[in-house]
Amino acid sequence: MTSIDLLKFMLPDFLVDNFEVVSILNYEYNLHLYFEEKSKPPKEFHSLELVSKGFLDEITIQDFSLSGKFVFLHIKCHRWTNKINSEIVKVSIAIGRQLIAKGTRMTQEFTAFLK
């Protein structure tokens, strides 16, 4: 089992597949995991010719607690530009559908657990 496989047990697959962990801050009661989108656009956008133009504003969502600590996921997505028409493609919309429960700042799995 690889460290990536282990992460998939604790975090949403979409996050592990499309993002890299760039920093971890471990406090007494909180664990903050910082992710940046990989340089390759997600599979949903494979038909477009996209170029990264920096990052969008970071979003923060709460996930299941680990080892008695609140877990916060800090996620930075690339700002992609379509080479053909110079249109900005917001992958963060795809992330919203995959990770965040509607009307919350929590992962879908965490929200389902709290219901």
C-alpha positions as CSV (number, residue, x, y, z in Angstrom):
1,M,0.0,0.0,0.0
2,T,1.3,3.4,-1.0
3,S,0.9,6.7,0.9
4,I,-1.5,7.8,-1.8
5,D,-3.7,4.7,-1.1
6,L,-3.6,5.5,2.6
7,L,-4.7,9.1,1.9
8,K,-7.7,7.8,-0.1
9,F,-9.0,6.1,3.0
10,M,-9.0,9.5,4.8
11,L,-9.7,12.0,2.1
12,P,-12.1,12.3,-0.9
13,D,-10.7,10.4,-4.0
14,F,-11.1,13.5,-6.2
15,L,-8.9,15.5,-3.9
16,V,-6.1,12.9,-3.7
17,D,-6.2,12.3,-7.5
18,N,-6.2,15.9,-8.6
19,F,-4.2,17.8,-5.9
20,E,-0.8,17.6,-4.1
21,V,-0.3,18.2,-0.4
22,V,2.0,21.2,-0.1
23,S,1.9,21.8,3.6
24,I,0.6,20.4,6.9
25,L,0.1,22.4,10.1
26,N,-0.6,20.3,13.2
27,Y,-1.9,22.2,16.2
28,E,-3.3,21.0,19.5
29,Y,-6.9,20.8,18.4
30,N,-6.7,21.4,14.6
31,L,-5.0,19.8,11.6
32,H,-4.7,22.0,8.5
33,L,-3.9,20.3,5.2
34,Y,-2.9,22.5,2.3
35,F,-3.5,21.3,-1.3
36,E,-2.6,22.8,-4.7
37,E,-4.1,21.5,-7.9
38,K,-1.7,19.4,-10.0
39,S,-0.4,21.1,-13.2
40,K,-2.5,18.8,-15.3
41,P,-6.2,19.8,-15.7
42,P,-8.8,17.3,-14.4
43,K,-10.1,14.6,-16.7
44,E,-13.4,16.4,-17.2
45,F,-11.6,19.1,-19.2
46,H,-9.4,16.8,-21.3
47,S,-11.0,18.0,-24.6
48,L,-9.9,21.6,-24.0
49,E,-6.4,23.0,-24.5
50,L,-5.8,24.7,-21.1
51,V,-2.9,26.7,-19.8
52,S,-2.5,27.6,-16.1
53,K,-2.5,31.3,-15.3
54,G,-1.8,31.1,-11.6
55,F,-4.3,30.2,-8.8
56,L,-7.8,31.2,-7.8
57,D,-8.4,32.2,-4.2
58,E,-8.0,29.4,-1.6
59,I,-11.1,27.7,-0.3
60,T,-11.3,26.1,3.1
61,I,-13.6,23.2,4.0
62,Q,-14.0,21.0,7.0
63,D,-13.7,17.2,6.9
64,F,-13.9,14.3,9.4
65,S,-11.8,14.6,12.5
66,L,-8.6,12.6,12.7
67,S,-7.0,11.6,15.9
68,G,-9.4,13.8,17.9
69,K,-8.5,16.9,15.8
70,F,-10.7,19.1,13.6
71,V,-9.5,18.8,10.0
72,F,-9.5,21.7,7.6
73,L,-8.7,21.3,3.9
74,H,-7.2,24.4,2.3
75,I,-7.5,24.0,-1.5
76,K,-6.0,26.2,-4.2
77,C,-7.1,25.6,-7.8
78,H,-5.4,26.7,-11.0
79,R,-6.9,29.5,-13.0
80,W,-7.0,27.8,-16.4
81,T,-7.3,29.7,-19.7
82,N,-8.5,28.0,-22.9
83,K,-5.8,28.5,-25.5
84,I,-8.4,28.5,-28.4
85,N,-10.7,31.3,-27.2
86,S,-8.9,32.8,-24.2
87,E,-11.9,31.9,-22.0
88,I,-11.2,31.3,-18.3
89,V,-12.2,27.8,-17.2
90,K,-13.0,27.5,-13.5
91,V,-12.2,24.0,-12.3
92,S,-13.2,25.1,-8.8
93,I,-16.8,24.6,-10.0
94,A,-16.0,20.9,-10.6
95,I,-14.4,20.7,-7.2
96,G,-17.6,22.1,-5.7
97,R,-19.6,19.4,-7.2
98,Q,-17.2,16.7,-6.1
99,L,-16.3,17.8,-2.6
100,I,-18.5,20.4,-1.0
101,A,-22.0,19.7,0.2
102,K,-24.5,22.3,-1.0
103,G,-25.0,25.2,1.4
104,T,-22.0,24.1,3.7
105,R,-18.3,24.5,4.0
106,M,-17.9,20.7,4.7
107,T,-17.2,17.7,2.5
108,Q,-20.2,15.8,1.3
109,E,-19.2,12.7,3.3
110,F,-18.8,14.7,6.5
111,T,-22.2,16.4,6.0
112,A,-23.9,13.0,5.3
113,F,-22.3,11.6,8.5
114,L,-23.7,14.6,10.6
115,K,-27.2,14.0,9.3
